[in-house]
Amino acid sequence: QVQLVESGGGSVQAGGSLRLSCTASESFSRINDMGWYRQAPGKQRELVATITNGGSTNYAESVKGRFTISRDNAKNTVYLQMNSLKPEDTAVYYCNAYARRYLIDTFKDYWGQGTQVTVSS
């Protein structure tokens, strides 16, 4: 039923690491771009990183050099490796996929349920 399933969130001290995973169900006939977004308390949702089907990546300036997005197309999974975490990284992280389902012509955005990441000092 759930089309994007996220895991890997949790609490970590500043400077630590977390690895988020998001697996898409096999109800998608094709998945193009995938990405991670986050929303901190009282803030708008913002882009963290995206990756195309061909592997091209894009990162928010605030996470460059610290976060790495990757994907395994055989597993329909996108990952976000987060290193050198800072308290300002605290947010709910959402998985996104621009994809098409069987019997539907158009692509659209799909979202995961969100996973909490908390970074403390």
Helices and strands as residue ranges (DSSP letters): E 4-7, E 10-13, E 18-24, E 28-39, E 46-51, E 57-59, G 61-63, E 67-72, G 73-75, E 77-82, G 87-89, E 91-101, E 108-111, E 115-120
